[in-house]
Amino acid sequence: MIEVLEGSPLLTLFLVVATGAVLGAIPFGRVRFGAAGALFTGLALSAVAPHLGAGMEIVQSLGLALFVYTVGISAGAAFFATLNRQLPLLAAATASTVLAAIATIVLGHVLGIARDLSLGLFTGALTAAPALDAAGRVTGSSAPSVGYAFGYPLGVIVGIVLVSTVVSRSWPGRKDTPALAGTGLASTTVHVLRTVNLREVPQWSEQQVRFSYLRRDGKVRVIVPGEDLLAGDEVVAVGMPEAVEAVTQELGEHSDQHIAHDRSLVEFTRLTVSNPDLASRSIAELNLSVRFGAVVTRVRRGDLELLARDDLVLEPGDRLAVVVDRSRLDAVHALLGDSDRKASELDVLSLGLGLVLGFALGLVTVPMPGGGSFSLGPAAGPLLVGMVLGALRRTGPVVWALPGSANTTLRQLGLLLFLAGLGLTAGPDVASVLASPTAWRAALLSVVVAALSCIAMLLAARWVLDLSAPRAAGAVAGFLGQPAVLEAANAKRADERIETAYATLFAFSIVVKILLVPVIWNL
């Protein structure tokens, strides 16, 4: 069997992926390893047959680049929009990394572990491959690579256990923004009791609700933005439940009949944005009310249902809830495209250009104090580029945003390739440390460093920054820079704040870890 696998690297790779999926589905108490199962099966297989990991480094780099680039694309816009509010989180990550460095120095001395091996265990426990590269340059030995390979799976396990335990908790999170995932919009018919212009309704002017249907004198039509509402009118309001209730009290009272059910003249339909010319355009830029007398009330994006605010920027694959006169439905249909197949197609040009820019940035060498240097590598480079392009959304004819289904597929594929490739390359080094007398001491240092820093990050997020549990879990995953930990959090709870926190801390934490490498070595 081993001979067959040695002759077919692809068979080996996907055997690890398949068996890892089985292992990842097995519950260990409240924890499932999920995609990280591929890491552990890869470690076991390569420990038995070290030659199976030959050439898997490129698979590992490719998978990691695909994963972090797609995360950056999806989280970039939210990150830059809230950057000022993220500064305390960056400070907490810095403090947690410094704490990990102090623990490495103290424990390494107490346990009698060589400084170069301790440095490798530090980079492994915090799963920082670019920091390992800096450690190799600083020490000039192979010991950091051995320590990294040994400490890495322990850091992954600690991160998965902590995140899986925390992510579903209900913390107050008073300084956090509410989650969009899992929230539902409400719709009701309001019986208007006084004459008022729409611009005088605060919930409408502040984009908290959208109006769609209007019934006046027994005739139903699409409402005109900015028109007068007359006493006796009935209008349909859409928004968050509290906003809908507030606008009902503002205008009159709930109607006994929901006029949205009247489809005699006005049609309500959901259409998919597949026209590439509309991607990265806002709802206001569609100008549907003027061109077609239509109103968009909701936008379905993946599992999120969003209110169609005028400033909401569209992404490929969004499904718009449109209220339009039956005679104009075909025209709206033609504008939006409404092709699920086309909306799910991957734009190879934008993906290729984005990854080229990401890998190029990762190759840039930055000098360090003391004569050393470091580069961002195939992890932080594509992530940073993805975040910037995700915030830009579009550059001329090139749409950087990926359809939700394509993004998810590429992300899962990249994660599996990365973890399987890493397991196949690191197994022999892990086995060598396990067979040595320093195994228990190296394991203790790795677990303490990972657990101490991650717990410090969680405590800061919970008690100092007053963030929600999902954002705290994403912060731990980003602080570790670990895709498997992020996947563990996403598997337990659907919340966009997890990815935003991950993208916020991923690249920043890598830089902090790299800068601390010469400090640990020289103290």
C-alpha positions as CSV (number, residue, x, y, z in Angstrom):
1,M,0.0,0.0,0.0
2,I,2.8,2.4,0.9
3,E,4.5,1.7,-2.4
4,V,1.4,2.5,-4.3
5,L,1.0,5.8,-2.4
6,E,4.6,6.7,-3.0
7,G,4.0,6.3,-6.7
8,S,0.9,8.5,-6.7
9,P,1.1,11.8,-4.8
10,L,-2.4,12.8,-5.8
11,L,-3.8,9.5,-4.5
12,T,-1.9,10.1,-1.2
13,L,-3.2,13.7,-0.9
14,F,-6.9,12.8,-1.4
15,L,-6.6,9.7,0.8
16,V,-5.6,12.1,3.6
17,V,-8.5,14.4,2.7
18,A,-11.0,11.6,2.7
19,T,-9.8,9.9,5.9
20,G,-9.4,13.3,7.5
21,A,-13.1,14.1,6.8
22,V,-14.0,10.9,8.6
23,L,-11.8,11.8,11.6
24,G,-13.1,15.3,11.6
25,A,-16.7,14.1,11.9
26,I,-16.1,12.1,15.0
27,P,-17.2,14.0,18.2
28,F,-14.7,14.1,21.0
29,G,-17.0,15.4,23.7
30,R,-18.3,18.7,22.5
31,V,-15.5,19.1,20.0
32,R,-15.2,18.0,16.4
33,F,-12.0,18.6,14.5
34,G,-13.7,19.2,11.2
35,A,-11.3,20.1,8.4
36,A,-8.4,19.7,10.9
37,G,-8.9,16.0,10.7
38,A,-6.9,16.1,7.4
39,L,-3.9,17.5,9.4
40,F,-3.9,14.7,11.9
41,T,-4.3,11.9,9.4
42,G,-1.5,13.4,7.3
43,L,0.7,13.6,10.3
44,A,0.1,9.9,11.1
45,L,0.6,8.7,7.6
46,S,3.8,10.7,7.0
47,A,5.2,9.6,10.3
48,V,4.9,6.0,9.1
49,A,6.2,6.7,5.6
50,P,8.2,10.0,5.6
51,H,8.7,10.0,1.8
52,L,5.0,10.5,1.2
53,G,5.4,14.2,2.0
54,A,7.8,14.8,-0.8
55,G,6.7,17.8,-3.0
56,M,3.6,18.6,-0.8
57,E,5.0,22.0,0.1
58,I,3.5,23.6,-3.0
59,V,0.1,22.0,-2.2
60,Q,0.3,23.5,1.2
61,S,1.2,27.0,-0.1
62,L,-1.5,26.9,-2.7
63,G,-4.2,25.8,-0.3
64,L,-3.3,28.4,2.2
65,A,-3.2,31.2,-0.4
66,L,-6.7,30.2,-1.7
67,F,-8.1,30.1,1.8
68,V,-6.8,33.4,3.1
69,Y,-7.5,35.2,-0.2
70,T,-11.1,34.3,-0.2
71,V,-11.4,35.2,3.5
72,G,-9.9,38.6,2.7
73,I,-12.3,39.2,-0.3
74,S,-15.3,38.5,1.9
75,A,-14.2,40.4,5.0
76,G,-12.3,43.3,3.5
77,A,-15.1,45.8,3.1
78,A,-16.3,45.3,6.7
79,F,-12.8,45.4,8.1
80,F,-11.9,48.8,6.5
81,A,-15.3,50.2,7.3
82,T,-14.8,49.5,11.0
83,L,-11.0,49.9,11.3
84,N,-11.1,52.7,13.9
85,R,-13.2,50.5,16.2
86,Q,-10.8,47.6,15.7
87,L,-7.7,49.3,17.3
88,P,-8.4,48.0,20.8
89,L,-8.6,44.5,19.4
90,L,-5.2,44.9,17.7
91,A,-3.8,46.1,21.1
92,A,-5.2,43.0,22.8
93,A,-3.6,40.7,20.2
94,T,-0.2,42.5,20.7
95,A,-0.4,42.0,24.5
96,S,-1.4,38.4,24.1
97,T,1.6,37.7,21.7
98,V,4.0,39.4,24.1
99,L,2.6,37.2,26.9
100,A,3.3,34.2,24.8
101,A,6.9,35.3,24.2
102,I,7.5,35.8,27.9
103,A,6.1,32.4,28.6
104,T,8.3,30.8,26.0
105,I,11.5,32.4,27.5
106,V,10.6,31.6,31.1
107,L,9.3,28.0,30.5
108,G,12.1,27.2,28.0
109,H,14.7,28.1,30.7
110,V,12.8,26.3,33.5
111,L,12.4,23.1,31.5
112,G,15.9,23.1,30.1
113,I,14.8,23.4,26.4
114,A,17.3,24.8,24.0
115,R,16.6,28.3,22.9
116,D,16.4,27.5,19.2
117,L,14.0,24.7,19.8
118,S,11.9,26.9,22.2
119,L,11.8,29.5,19.4
120,G,10.4,26.9,17.0
121,L,7.8,25.7,19.6
122,F,6.7,29.4,20.0
123,T,6.1,29.7,16.2
124,G,4.4,26.3,16.1
125,A,2.1,26.8,19.1
126,L,1.0,30.1,17.6
127,T,0.9,28.5,14.1
128,A,3.0,31.3,12.5
129,A,4.8,30.0,9.4
130,P,6.3,33.4,8.4
131,A,7.7,33.7,12.0
132,L,9.3,30.2,11.5
133,D,11.1,31.5,8.5
134,A,12.4,34.4,10.5
135,A,13.4,32.0,13.3
136,G,15.4,29.9,10.9
137,R,17.3,32.9,9.7
138,V,18.0,34.2,13.2
139,T,19.2,30.9,14.6
140,G,20.9,29.4,11.5
141,S,19.8,25.9,12.6
142,S,17.0,23.4,11.8
143,A,15.8,23.2,15.4
144,P,13.1,25.8,14.9
145,S,11.6,23.7,12.1
146,V,11.4,20.7,14.3
147,G,9.9,22.8,17.1
148,Y,7.3,24.3,14.7
149,A,6.2,20.9,13.4
150,F,5.8,19.6,16.9
151,G,4.1,22.6,18.4
152,Y,1.8,23.3,15.4
153,P,-0.8,20.5,15.9
154,L,-0.9,21.2,19.7
155,G,-1.6,24.9,19.0
156,V,-4.4,23.8,16.5
157,I,-6.0,21.5,19.1
158,V,-5.9,24.2,21.8
159,G,-7.4,26.7,19.5
160,I,-10.2,24.4,18.3
161,V,-11.1,23.4,21.8
162,L,-11.3,26.9,23.1
163,V,-13.1,28.3,20.1
164,S,-15.6,25.4,20.0
165,T,-16.4,26.0,23.7
166,V,-16.8,29.8,23.4
167,V,-18.3,30.6,20.1
168,S,-21.9,29.5,21.0
169,R,-22.0,31.4,24.3
170,S,-24.3,34.3,24.8
171,W,-22.1,37.1,26.0
172,P,-23.7,40.6,26.2
173,G,-21.2,42.2,23.8
174,R,-22.4,45.7,24.6
175,K,-19.5,47.3,22.5
176,D,-20.0,45.0,19.6
177,T,-22.2,45.4,16.5
178,P,-25.2,43.0,16.3
179,A,-25.0,40.0,14.0
180,L,-26.7,40.0,10.6
181,A,-26.8,36.2,10.4
182,G,-29.9,34.7,11.9
183,T,-31.9,37.9,11.9
184,G,-35.1,38.1,9.9
185,L,-36.9,41.1,8.4
186,A,-40.5,41.7,9.2
187,S,-43.2,42.9,6.8
188,T,-46.6,44.4,7.7
189,T,-49.4,46.5,6.1
190,V,-49.8,49.9,7.8
191,H,-53.2,51.7,7.8
192,V,-52.2,55.4,7.5
193,L,-54.3,57.7,9.7
194,R,-52.7,61.1,8.8
195,T,-51.3,62.8,5.7
196,V,-47.5,62.9,5.7
197,N,-44.7,63.0,3.1
198,L,-42.4,60.0,3.1
199,R,-39.4,62.2,3.7
200,E,-41.0,63.2,7.0
201,V,-41.1,59.6,8.2
202,P,-37.8,59.2,10.2
203,Q,-37.7,55.4,9.8
204,W,-37.9,55.8,6.0
205,S,-35.5,58.7,5.7
206,E,-32.9,57.0,7.9
207,Q,-33.2,53.8,5.8
208,Q,-34.5,51.7,8.6
209,V,-37.6,50.5,6.6
210,R,-38.6,50.2,3.0
211,F,-42.1,50.8,1.6
212,S,-43.2,48.8,-1.4
213,Y,-47.0,48.4,-2.0
214,L,-49.5,51.2,-1.7
215,R,-53.3,50.8,-1.8
216,R,-55.3,54.0,-2.4
217,D,-59.0,54.0,-3.3
218,G,-59.0,50.3,-3.6
219,K,-56.2,50.2,-6.2
220,V,-52.8,48.6,-5.5
221,R,-49.6,50.0,-7.0
222,V,-45.9,50.4,-6.3
223,I,-45.2,53.3,-4.0
224,V,-43.2,56.3,-5.4
225,P,-40.2,57.3,-3.2
226,G,-40.9,60.6,-1.6
227,E,-44.6,60.8,-2.4
228,D,-47.3,61.9,0.1
229,L,-49.2,59.4,2.1
230,L,-52.9,60.2,2.6
231,A,-55.2,59.4,5.4
232,G,-56.8,56.1,4.5
233,D,-53.9,54.7,2.5
234,E,-52.4,51.3,3.2
235,V,-48.7,50.7,2.7
236,V,-46.4,47.7,3.2
237,A,-43.4,48.4,5.4
238,V,-40.3,46.1,5.5
239,G,-37.5,46.2,8.0
240,M,-36.3,44.9,11.3
241,P,-39.3,44.1,13.6
242,E,-38.6,47.0,16.0
243,A,-38.3,49.5,13.1
244,V,-41.5,48.2,11.5
245,E,-43.4,48.5,14.7
246,A,-42.1,52.0,15.2
247,V,-43.1,53.2,11.8
248,T,-46.5,51.6,12.3
249,Q,-47.0,53.7,15.4
250,E,-45.7,56.8,13.6
251,L,-48.2,56.5,10.6
252,G,-51.3,54.9,12.1
253,E,-52.1,51.3,12.9
254,H,-51.8,47.7,11.7
255,S,-54.1,46.8,8.9
256,D,-56.3,43.7,9.1
257,Q,-55.3,42.7,5.5
258,H,-51.8,42.3,4.1
259,I,-51.9,43.9,0.6
260,A,-48.7,42.2,-0.5
261,H,-50.9,39.2,-1.2
262,D,-52.7,41.1,-3.9
263,R,-50.8,40.2,-7.1
264,S,-53.4,41.4,-9.6
265,L,-51.4,44.3,-10.9
266,V,-48.2,44.3,-8.9
267,E,-45.7,41.4,-8.8
268,F,-43.4,40.4,-6.0
269,T,-40.5,38.3,-7.1
270,R,-36.9,37.4,-6.3
271,L,-34.3,37.9,-9.0
272,T,-30.6,37.0,-9.0
273,V,-27.9,39.6,-9.8
274,S,-26.0,37.9,-12.6
275,N,-25.3,40.9,-14.8
276,P,-21.6,41.6,-14.3
277,D,-22.2,45.3,-15.0
278,L,-24.2,45.6,-11.8
279,A,-21.8,44.0,-9.5
280,S,-20.3,46.5,-7.0
281,R,-23.1,49.0,-7.8
282,S,-25.3,50.2,-5.0
283,I,-29.1,49.8,-4.8
284,A,-29.5,53.5,-5.4
285,E,-27.4,53.3,-8.6
286,L,-29.8,50.8,-10.1
287,N,-32.4,53.6,-10.1
288,L,-35.2,51.0,-10.5
289,S,-37.9,53.4,-9.2
290,V,-37.3,55.9,-11.9
291,R,-36.5,53.5,-14.8
292,F,-39.1,50.8,-14.1
293,G,-41.3,52.1,-11.2
294,A,-39.9,49.2,-9.1
295,V,-38.8,49.0,-5.5
296,V,-36.2,46.6,-3.9
297,T,-37.0,45.7,-0.3
298,R,-34.7,42.9,0.6
299,V,-31.4,41.4,-0.5
300,R,-30.6,37.7,0.2
301,R,-26.8,37.1,0.4
302,G,-25.9,33.6,1.3
303,D,-27.7,32.9,4.6
304,L,-28.1,36.7,5.3
305,E,-31.2,38.6,4.6
306,L,-30.4,42.3,4.4
307,L,-32.7,45.4,4.1
308,A,-32.2,47.0,0.7
309,R,-30.7,50.3,1.8
310,D,-29.8,52.7,-0.9
311,D,-26.1,52.5,0.0
312,L,-26.0,48.6,0.0
313,V,-23.5,47.5,-2.5
314,L,-24.5,44.5,-4.6
315,E,-22.4,41.3,-5.0
316,P,-22.6,38.6,-7.7
317,G,-25.2,36.1,-6.8
318,D,-27.3,38.4,-4.6
319,R,-31.1,37.7,-4.7
320,L,-33.2,40.9,-4.8
321,A,-36.8,41.0,-3.6
322,V,-38.4,43.3,-6.2
323,V,-41.9,44.8,-6.2
324,V,-42.8,45.9,-9.7
325,D,-45.8,46.5,-12.0
326,R,-46.4,43.3,-14.0
327,S,-46.0,45.1,-17.3
328,R,-42.4,46.1,-16.3
329,L,-41.3,42.7,-14.8
330,D,-39.5,41.5,-18.0
331,A,-37.5,44.7,-18.2
332,V,-36.2,44.4,-14.6
333,H,-35.5,40.7,-15.3
334,A,-33.4,41.6,-18.3
335,L,-31.4,44.2,-16.4
336,L,-30.5,42.0,-13.4
337,G,-29.9,38.9,-15.5
338,D,-31.5,36.4,-13.1
339,S,-29.2,33.5,-14.1
340,D,-28.2,31.3,-11.2
341,R,-25.7,29.5,-13.4
342,K,-24.0,32.7,-14.5
343,A,-24.0,34.2,-11.0
344,S,-22.2,31.2,-9.6
345,E,-19.5,31.1,-12.3
346,L,-16.0,31.9,-11.1
347,D,-14.3,34.9,-12.7
348,V,-10.9,33.3,-13.4
349,L,-9.4,36.7,-14.5
350,S,-10.1,38.5,-11.2
351,L,-9.1,35.4,-9.1
352,G,-5.8,35.0,-11.1
353,L,-4.9,38.7,-10.9
354,G,-5.7,38.8,-7.2
355,L,-3.5,35.8,-6.4
356,V,-0.7,37.2,-8.5
357,L,-0.8,40.4,-6.6
358,G,-1.0,38.5,-3.3
359,F,2.0,36.2,-4.0
360,A,4.0,39.2,-5.3
361,L,3.4,41.1,-2.1
362,G,4.3,38.0,-0.1
363,L,7.7,37.9,-1.8
364,V,8.6,41.5,-0.8
365,T,11.4,41.4,1.8
366,V,11.2,43.9,4.7
367,P,14.4,44.6,6.7
368,M,14.3,44.1,10.4
369,P,16.4,45.7,13.2
370,G,19.7,43.9,13.7
371,G,20.2,43.1,10.0
372,G,17.6,40.4,9.6
373,S,14.6,40.5,7.2
374,F,11.2,38.9,6.7
375,S,8.6,38.5,4.1
376,L,4.8,38.1,4.4
377,G,4.8,34.8,2.5
378,P,2.0,33.0,0.8
379,A,-0.3,33.5,3.8
380,A,-0.3,37.2,4.8
381,G,0.4,38.5,1.3
382,P,-2.8,37.1,-0.4
383,L,-4.8,37.9,2.7
384,L,-3.8,41.6,2.7
385,V,-4.4,41.9,-1.1
386,G,-7.7,40.1,-0.7
387,M,-8.8,42.5,2.0
388,V,-7.9,45.6,-0.1
389,L,-9.6,44.2,-3.3
390,G,-12.6,43.1,-1.2
391,A,-12.9,46.7,0.0
392,L,-12.5,48.1,-3.6
393,R,-15.0,45.5,-4.9
394,R,-14.3,46.6,-8.5
395,T,-11.5,48.2,-10.6
396,G,-12.8,49.2,-14.0
397,P,-14.2,46.1,-15.7
398,V,-12.7,43.7,-13.2
399,V,-15.0,42.7,-10.4
400,W,-13.0,41.4,-7.4
401,A,-15.9,40.2,-5.4
402,L,-16.6,36.4,-5.8
403,P,-20.0,34.8,-5.9
404,G,-20.9,33.5,-2.4
405,S,-21.0,29.8,-3.6
406,A,-17.7,30.1,-5.5
407,N,-16.0,31.8,-2.5
408,T,-17.2,29.1,-0.1
409,T,-16.1,26.3,-2.4
410,L,-12.6,27.7,-3.0
411,R,-12.2,28.4,0.7
412,Q,-13.0,24.8,1.7
413,L,-10.8,23.4,-1.0
414,G,-7.9,25.6,0.0
415,L,-8.3,24.7,3.6
416,L,-8.3,21.0,3.0
417,L,-5.3,21.2,0.6
418,F,-3.4,23.3,3.2
419,L,-4.0,21.0,6.1
420,A,-3.4,17.8,4.2
421,G,-0.2,19.1,2.7
422,L,1.0,20.4,6.1
423,G,0.3,17.0,7.8
424,L,2.2,15.1,5.1
425,T,5.3,17.3,5.3
426,A,5.4,17.7,9.1
427,G,4.9,14.1,10.3
428,P,8.5,12.9,10.4
429,D,9.6,15.9,12.5
430,V,6.8,15.4,14.9
431,A,7.6,11.7,15.2
432,S,11.3,12.5,15.9
433,V,10.5,14.8,18.8
434,L,7.9,12.4,20.2
435,A,10.6,9.7,20.3
436,S,13.1,12.0,22.2
437,P,13.4,12.6,26.0
438,T,12.3,16.2,25.5
439,A,8.9,15.3,24.2
440,W,6.9,16.0,27.3
441,R,8.7,19.2,28.0
442,A,8.2,20.4,24.4
443,A,4.5,19.5,24.6
444,L,4.1,21.3,27.9
445,L,5.7,24.5,26.6
446,S,3.6,24.4,23.4
447,V,0.3,23.8,25.2
448,V,1.0,26.5,27.9
449,V,2.1,29.1,25.3
450,A,-1.0,28.4,23.1
451,A,-3.5,28.2,25.9
452,L,-2.1,31.2,27.9
453,S,-2.1,33.6,25.0
454,C,-5.5,32.4,23.6
455,I,-7.2,32.6,27.0
456,A,-5.7,36.1,27.5
457,M,-7.2,37.0,24.1
458,L,-10.6,35.7,25.1
459,L,-10.5,37.4,28.5
460,A,-9.6,40.7,26.9
461,A,-12.4,40.4,24.3
462,R,-14.9,39.4,26.9
463,W,-14.1,41.6,29.9
464,V,-12.1,44.5,28.6
465,L,-13.4,45.1,25.1
466,D,-16.9,43.7,25.8
467,L,-17.2,41.9,22.5
468,S,-19.6,39.2,21.6
469,A,-18.6,35.5,21.8
470,P,-18.5,35.0,18.0
471,R,-16.2,38.0,17.5
472,A,-14.0,36.8,20.4
473,A,-13.8,33.3,18.8
474,G,-12.9,34.9,15.4
475,A,-10.3,37.0,17.2
476,V,-8.6,33.8,18.7
477,A,-8.6,32.2,15.2
478,G,-7.1,35.3,13.7
479,F,-4.6,35.7,16.5
480,L,-3.4,32.2,15.9
481,G,-3.6,32.7,12.1
482,Q,-5.2,29.3,11.9
483,P,-7.7,28.4,9.2
484,A,-8.8,25.2,11.0
485,V,-9.7,27.2,14.1
486,L,-11.8,29.6,12.0
487,E,-13.5,26.6,10.3
488,A,-14.3,25.1,13.8
489,A,-15.9,28.4,14.8
490,N,-17.9,28.7,11.5
491,A,-19.1,25.1,11.8
492,K,-20.6,25.8,15.2
493,R,-22.2,29.1,14.5
494,A,-23.1,31.2,11.4
495,D,-22.0,34.8,12.2
496,E,-20.2,37.2,9.9
497,R,-18.4,38.7,12.9
498,I,-16.2,35.6,13.2
499,E,-14.6,36.2,9.8
500,T,-14.3,39.9,10.3
501,A,-12.3,39.5,13.5
502,Y,-10.2,36.8,11.9
503,A,-9.3,39.0,9.0
504,T,-8.6,41.9,11.4
505,L,-6.0,40.1,13.3
506,F,-4.5,37.5,10.9
507,A,-1.8,39.6,9.1
508,F,-1.3,42.0,12.0
509,S,-0.6,39.1,14.4
510,I,1.9,37.5,12.0
511,V,3.9,40.8,11.9
512,V,3.9,41.0,15.7
513,K,5.1,37.4,16.0
514,I,7.9,38.0,13.5
515,L,9.1,41.1,15.3
516,L,9.2,39.1,18.6
517,V,11.4,36.3,17.1
518,P,14.8,38.1,17.5
519,V,13.7,39.4,20.9
520,I,13.1,35.8,22.2
521,W,16.4,34.7,20.7
522,N,18.5,37.5,22.1
523,L,17.1,37.6,25.7
